[in-house]
Every structure is written in C-alpha cells, then in structure tokens.
Amino acid sequence: MSLIVVLIMLVIIGITAASAMRSATSEQRATNNLRMESTAQQYAEAALRYCETQLGLPTGSRVATLRSNVIPTTTFALSGWEHTPTWTGALGRASATRTIVDPDNTLNILSTAGITVLPRKNPECVVETQSRGSPTFQMTVVTARGFSSDYTADGSGNTTGGSVVWLQSIINRLYLN
C-alpha cells in the first residue's frame, strides 16, 4: 500500500515540477522579448535624433544621404516611408536612399544611455518633405526604425524574427508669401 502511495506522490511531484519549469521558460521568453523590444526602441530613438540633428546642420555638413536636399516635395496624400523600395535602397518616394546611422555615432549615443547590446542591423531613417497650399505649409516627416540584436529578415526585407520599432517626428514650417 505504501509503495502505491509513494508512486502516486512521485507522479504528482513530477507533474508539478514539469509545470513549474514550463512556466519559468515561458516567463523567460516573454521577458527576453520585452528586453529586445526595448533595445529596438532605443535604437529607433537614436536614429530619429541623429537624422533630426543632421537636418539642423548646414547642407554641406550633413551626412551624404541628407546633404543636397534629396528630399522631394510630395502631397499629403503620398508617403514614401510606407513603401518598401524606400527602405531597401531602390529609389523610393521619400529621400533617394535611407540614411543608415553611422555605427560609431550609434555606439556613442547608446553608451551614454548605458546600452551595451549591439543591434544586428544599424538603425536607419528616411526624411521626406510634404507641402500644401498658400501660404506654403511645409511639413518634414522623419521616420526611423531600430532593430533588436536578434532581428532577422528575408531576402525582400520582411521581418522574420526579432523586433523592429518604427518612430516618426514631424517638423512643421509655415512660409508666408
């Protein structure tokens, strides 16, 4: 009789231990996903600030992809940042090429924030200018994306794993005629 009771107790203890291990593994995955998303968010913020800073510089001092105002004016109905060719290097409807944040600059920004994990792909941004009406209202949209260290993509640039965070900022200007 005691052998049967002991065997039943061992089965119950085994099931409880397996359940606890499965729960711990699941929680560890969820925590890692949150950490990767947070890292991608910080990289996207770094890219956004980098491109905004570059736009504030005189044209000759900017990074090459933002130097000669390769930012065509479009209407509010069109957005280049939404189209894959803008991000894959082909000519899109926003800036002629995306701006990839310089790895040294990224490291400087992130090290001051205490981040030590490097992304698999450097953060990047696209800038486009939209205007409308008279007096001319001009809006510059800066779109940035940051990637986690476990980011993977297929050949056409679609995300297959990891985290990608997209951020935008808008710089408005009103020009009176």
Buried (B, 14 or more C-beta within 10 A) or exposed (E): EEEEEEEEEEEEEEEEEEEEEEEEEEEEEEEEBEBBBBBBBBBBBBBBBBBBEBBEEEEEEBBEBBBEEBBBEBEEEEBBBEBEEBBEEEEBBBBBBBBBBEEEBBBEBBEEEEBEEEBEBBBBBBBBBBBEEEEEBBBBBBBBBBBBBBBEBEEEEEEEEBBBBEBBBEBEEEEEE
